[in-house]
Amino acid sequence: MSEVATVPFRPRGGIAALVILVILEAALVICWSAGFVGIRFAIDHAPIFLILLWRSLVSGLVLVPFALAMGPALRWRDALPQMMFGAVAMSGYLAGFALAISHGVPTGLVALIADMLPLAVALLSWPVLGQALTWRQWLGSIIGLAGVLIASGWSLHISDAPLWAYGLPVLGTLSLAMATLLQKRSPSSAMPVHQRLCIQCLSASAIFALFAWHEGSVLPVLESGFIAGILWLVFVATFGAWSLYYIALRKSSPARVTAILYLSPPVTMVWAWIMFDEPLSWEMAGGLAVSLVGIVIVARSQKPVPAV
């Protein structure tokens, strides 16, 4: 294994290229935020695992013909790692923040905890990639976590969510960080994005089906609210967010790519305030600002990811 510096994606071609890059980054932030808002909307119409089942299943089925017709032939040795990534990343991450929202944790706070992904990537780089954290990464991690605690302390006063529910998005974020690092090291990372998403969505749907069946049913709810929520989650939060995420991941290091997601919490907070009348406060804004400082420190000090 040799260590190769990952070259960050920089626009070339002047102002036009810069504008295109800004639009792509804005689209990633909006689509990522749409997942939290979409879950918050859909839980008023169906149980949480039924929502996650049909989000993943419809996404995977839509991608099947493209995965078969476009790109290299699918091979088991490439598909199996993607099935594992779907189980660890997509299932763990989606279930973590969706369950937290369904138990009453404020949507904006869930987005803030999920925004700790660069910190989680940095922390897990030590056991996974053998990269020890620098003092800047430790400092950024401590500051970022302090911001989450500030925002969480405020939300405990206004939310009826049980204390353990606040740990769910933490576990989900750790699972996505682990899968991000493993994905970067896997030979199957060269597989086209649409093929990877197809396999991962179908793998996640199989896991969600077991929990949905335990909840009571795997059949969709035939009402407009449920259908609209699933379509939003499929075409905006899944195809939009995950496609942009993996496309960017192939062009840069995991920490630098995920750093753009630090804009997701404020967007989600305002969005949830407008749509669901979730309260905003100076404590939440203060915790958000502190966390963003920590994330920026970690993102700027991240070491290159070794390539296999």
C-alpha positions as CSV (number, residue, x, y, z in Angstrom):
1,M,0.0,0.0,0.0
2,S,1.5,3.3,-1.0
3,E,0.4,6.7,0.2
4,V,-0.9,9.0,-2.5
5,A,-2.1,12.5,-1.9
6,T,-5.7,13.0,-3.0
7,V,-6.0,16.1,-5.2
8,P,-9.0,18.2,-4.3
9,F,-11.4,19.2,-7.0
10,R,-10.7,22.8,-8.2
11,P,-12.5,24.6,-10.9
12,R,-10.6,25.5,-14.1
13,G,-11.8,27.9,-16.7
14,G,-12.4,31.1,-14.8
15,I,-15.7,32.5,-13.5
16,A,-17.9,30.1,-15.3
17,A,-16.3,27.0,-13.8
18,L,-16.4,28.7,-10.3
19,V,-20.2,29.4,-10.8
20,I,-20.8,25.7,-11.8
21,L,-18.9,24.5,-8.7
22,V,-20.8,26.8,-6.4
23,I,-24.1,25.5,-7.9
24,L,-23.1,21.9,-7.5
25,E,-22.1,22.5,-3.8
26,A,-25.4,24.4,-3.2
27,A,-27.3,21.5,-4.7
28,L,-25.5,19.0,-2.5
29,V,-26.4,21.0,0.7
30,I,-30.1,21.5,-0.4
31,C,-30.5,17.8,-1.3
32,W,-28.8,16.6,1.9
33,S,-31.1,18.9,4.0
34,A,-34.1,17.6,2.0
35,G,-33.6,14.1,3.6
36,F,-34.1,15.4,7.1
37,V,-37.1,17.5,6.1
38,G,-38.6,14.7,4.0
39,I,-38.4,12.3,6.9
40,R,-40.0,14.8,9.2
41,F,-42.9,15.2,6.7
42,A,-43.4,11.5,6.0
43,I,-43.6,10.4,9.6
44,D,-47.0,12.0,9.9
45,H,-48.3,9.5,7.3
46,A,-46.6,6.1,8.0
47,P,-44.3,4.2,10.4
48,I,-40.6,5.1,10.1
49,F,-39.2,1.8,8.8
50,L,-42.0,1.5,6.2
51,I,-40.9,4.9,5.0
52,L,-37.2,3.9,4.9
53,L,-38.2,0.6,3.2
54,W,-40.0,2.2,0.3
55,R,-37.5,5.0,0.0
56,S,-34.7,2.5,-0.5
57,L,-36.7,0.0,-2.6
58,V,-38.1,2.5,-5.1
59,S,-34.7,4.1,-5.4
60,G,-33.1,0.8,-6.1
61,L,-35.7,-0.4,-8.6
62,V,-35.6,2.8,-10.6
63,L,-31.8,2.4,-10.9
64,V,-31.9,-1.3,-11.9
65,P,-32.3,-0.9,-15.7
66,F,-29.6,1.8,-15.7
67,A,-27.3,-0.3,-13.6
68,L,-27.7,-3.3,-16.0
69,A,-27.5,-1.3,-19.3
70,M,-25.0,1.4,-18.5
71,G,-21.4,0.7,-17.2
72,P,-19.4,-2.4,-16.8
73,A,-21.0,-5.8,-16.2
74,L,-21.8,-6.3,-12.6
75,R,-19.7,-9.0,-10.9
76,W,-20.2,-10.5,-7.5
77,R,-16.8,-9.6,-6.3
78,D,-17.6,-5.9,-6.9
79,A,-21.2,-6.1,-5.8
80,L,-20.6,-7.8,-2.4
81,P,-18.6,-4.8,-1.0
82,Q,-21.3,-2.4,-2.2
83,M,-23.9,-4.6,-0.4
84,M,-21.9,-4.2,2.8
85,F,-21.6,-0.5,2.3
86,G,-25.4,-0.3,1.8
87,A,-25.9,-2.2,5.1
88,V,-23.4,-0.1,7.1
89,A,-23.7,3.3,5.5
90,M,-27.2,3.7,4.1
91,S,-29.1,1.5,6.6
92,G,-27.2,2.7,9.7
93,Y,-27.2,6.4,8.7
94,L,-30.8,6.7,7.5
95,A,-32.1,4.6,10.4
96,G,-30.2,6.6,13.0
97,F,-31.4,10.1,12.1
98,A,-34.9,9.0,11.0
99,L,-35.6,7.2,14.3
100,A,-34.3,10.3,16.2
101,I,-36.7,12.6,14.3
102,S,-39.5,10.1,14.8
103,H,-38.9,10.1,18.6
104,G,-39.1,13.9,18.8
105,V,-35.5,15.1,18.5
106,P,-35.6,18.5,16.7
107,T,-34.9,18.1,13.0
108,G,-32.3,20.8,13.0
109,L,-30.4,19.3,15.9
110,V,-30.4,15.9,14.1
111,A,-28.9,17.6,11.0
112,L,-26.3,19.2,13.2
113,I,-25.3,15.9,14.8
114,A,-25.2,14.3,11.3
115,D,-23.0,17.2,10.3
116,M,-20.3,15.9,12.5
117,L,-19.4,13.5,9.7
118,P,-16.0,15.2,9.0
119,L,-15.1,14.8,12.7
120,A,-16.2,11.2,12.7
121,V,-14.1,10.5,9.6
122,A,-11.0,12.1,11.2
123,L,-11.5,10.1,14.5
124,L,-12.0,6.8,12.6
125,S,-9.0,7.4,10.3
126,W,-6.8,6.3,13.1
127,P,-8.1,2.7,13.6
128,V,-9.2,2.2,10.0
129,L,-6.3,3.8,8.0
130,G,-3.6,4.0,10.7
131,Q,-3.6,7.8,10.6
132,A,-3.1,9.4,14.1
133,L,-4.9,12.6,14.7
134,T,-3.0,15.8,14.8
135,W,-3.4,18.4,17.6
136,R,-5.5,20.5,15.2
137,Q,-7.9,17.6,14.6
138,W,-8.2,16.9,18.3
139,L,-8.9,20.6,18.9
140,G,-11.5,20.8,16.1
141,S,-13.2,17.6,17.3
142,I,-13.4,18.9,20.9
143,I,-14.8,22.3,19.7
144,G,-17.3,20.6,17.3
145,L,-18.6,18.3,20.1
146,A,-18.9,21.2,22.5
147,G,-21.2,22.9,20.0
148,V,-23.4,19.9,19.7
149,L,-23.7,19.7,23.5
150,I,-24.7,23.4,23.6
151,A,-27.4,22.9,21.0
152,S,-28.5,19.6,22.6
153,G,-28.8,21.2,26.1
154,W,-31.2,23.7,24.8
155,S,-33.3,21.2,22.9
156,L,-33.7,19.0,26.0
157,H,-35.8,21.8,27.5
158,I,-38.2,22.1,24.5
159,S,-38.4,18.4,23.4
160,D,-40.1,15.4,24.8
161,A,-37.7,13.0,23.2
162,P,-36.1,10.5,25.5
163,L,-32.4,11.0,26.3
164,W,-31.3,7.8,24.4
165,A,-32.8,9.1,21.2
166,Y,-30.1,11.8,21.0
167,G,-27.5,9.0,20.5
168,L,-29.2,7.6,17.4
169,P,-27.9,10.1,14.9
170,V,-24.5,9.8,16.6
171,L,-24.5,6.1,15.8
172,G,-25.7,6.7,12.3
173,T,-23.0,9.3,11.6
174,L,-20.3,6.9,12.8
175,S,-21.6,4.2,10.5
176,L,-21.5,6.5,7.5
177,A,-18.0,7.7,8.4
178,M,-16.8,4.1,8.7
179,A,-18.3,3.2,5.3
180,T,-16.8,6.4,3.7
181,L,-13.3,5.3,4.7
182,L,-13.8,1.7,3.6
183,Q,-15.4,2.9,0.3
184,K,-12.3,5.0,-0.4
185,R,-10.0,1.9,0.1
186,S,-12.2,-0.6,-1.8
187,P,-11.2,-1.6,-5.3
188,S,-14.9,-1.5,-6.2
189,S,-14.9,2.2,-5.7
190,A,-14.3,2.5,-9.4
191,M,-17.8,1.2,-10.1
192,P,-20.1,3.9,-11.6
193,V,-22.1,5.9,-9.1
194,H,-25.5,4.7,-10.4
195,Q,-24.5,1.0,-10.0
196,R,-23.2,1.5,-6.5
197,L,-26.4,3.4,-5.5
198,C,-28.6,0.7,-7.0
199,I,-26.9,-2.1,-5.0
200,Q,-26.7,-0.1,-1.8
201,C,-30.4,0.9,-1.9
202,L,-31.6,-2.6,-2.6
203,S,-29.4,-4.0,0.2
204,A,-30.7,-1.3,2.6
205,S,-34.3,-2.1,1.6
206,A,-33.9,-5.7,2.5
207,I,-32.8,-4.7,6.0
208,F,-35.5,-2.1,6.4
209,A,-38.1,-4.7,5.3
210,L,-37.4,-6.9,8.3
211,F,-38.0,-4.0,10.7
212,A,-41.0,-2.8,8.8
213,W,-42.5,-6.3,9.0
214,H,-41.8,-6.2,12.7
215,E,-43.6,-2.8,12.9
216,G,-46.7,-4.3,11.3
217,S,-46.6,-4.3,7.5
218,V,-44.4,-3.9,4.5
219,L,-47.2,-2.7,2.2
220,P,-47.2,1.0,1.2
221,V,-49.8,3.4,2.5
222,L,-52.0,4.5,-0.4
223,E,-52.5,8.1,0.4
224,S,-51.1,11.3,-1.1
225,G,-49.0,12.3,1.9
226,F,-47.1,9.0,2.0
227,I,-46.6,8.9,-1.8
228,A,-45.4,12.5,-2.0
229,G,-43.0,11.9,0.9
230,I,-41.5,8.8,-0.8
231,L,-41.1,10.6,-4.1
232,W,-39.4,13.5,-2.4
233,L,-37.1,11.2,-0.5
234,V,-36.3,9.1,-3.6
235,F,-35.7,11.8,-6.2
236,V,-34.3,14.6,-4.1
237,A,-32.8,13.2,-1.0
238,T,-31.5,9.9,-2.4
239,F,-30.7,10.5,-6.1
240,G,-29.7,14.1,-5.5
241,A,-27.8,13.9,-2.3
242,W,-26.1,10.5,-2.5
243,S,-25.2,10.9,-6.2
244,L,-23.6,14.3,-5.6
245,Y,-21.9,12.9,-2.5
246,Y,-20.3,10.0,-4.2
247,I,-19.3,12.0,-7.3
248,A,-17.5,14.4,-5.1
249,L,-16.0,11.6,-3.0
250,R,-14.2,10.3,-6.1
251,K,-12.6,13.7,-6.7
252,S,-11.3,14.5,-3.2
253,S,-10.6,13.1,0.3
254,P,-13.5,12.1,2.4
255,A,-13.0,14.9,5.0
256,R,-12.8,17.7,2.4
257,V,-15.8,16.4,0.5
258,T,-18.0,16.1,3.5
259,A,-16.9,19.5,4.9
260,I,-19.4,21.2,2.5
261,L,-22.2,19.5,4.5
262,Y,-21.6,21.9,7.4
263,L,-24.1,24.2,5.7
264,S,-26.8,21.6,6.0
265,P,-27.8,22.2,9.6
266,P,-28.7,25.9,9.3
267,V,-30.6,25.2,6.0
268,T,-32.5,22.4,7.8
269,M,-33.3,24.5,10.9
270,V,-34.8,27.3,8.8
271,W,-36.6,24.8,6.6
272,A,-38.1,22.9,9.6
273,W,-39.1,26.2,11.2
274,I,-41.0,27.3,8.0
275,M,-42.7,23.9,7.3
276,F,-43.2,22.4,10.8
277,D,-43.0,25.4,13.1
278,E,-40.0,23.9,15.0
279,P,-38.5,26.6,17.3
280,L,-35.3,28.5,16.6
281,S,-33.2,29.9,19.4
282,W,-29.9,31.8,20.1
283,E,-28.7,28.7,21.9
284,M,-29.2,26.5,18.8
285,A,-27.5,29.2,16.7
286,G,-24.6,29.4,19.1
287,G,-24.1,25.7,19.3
288,L,-24.2,25.6,15.5
289,A,-21.6,28.3,15.2
290,V,-19.2,26.6,17.6
291,S,-19.6,23.3,15.8
292,L,-18.9,24.8,12.5
293,V,-15.6,26.2,13.8
294,G,-14.6,22.7,14.9
295,I,-15.6,21.2,11.6
296,V,-13.6,23.8,9.6
297,I,-10.5,23.1,11.7
298,V,-10.8,19.4,11.2
299,A,-11.5,19.7,7.4
300,R,-8.5,22.0,6.9
301,S,-6.1,19.7,8.8
302,Q,-7.2,16.4,7.3
303,K,-4.4,14.2,6.0
304,P,-4.5,12.7,2.5
305,V,-6.2,9.3,2.4
306,P,-3.9,6.4,1.5
307,A,-4.8,4.5,-1.6
308,V,-4.5,0.7,-1.9
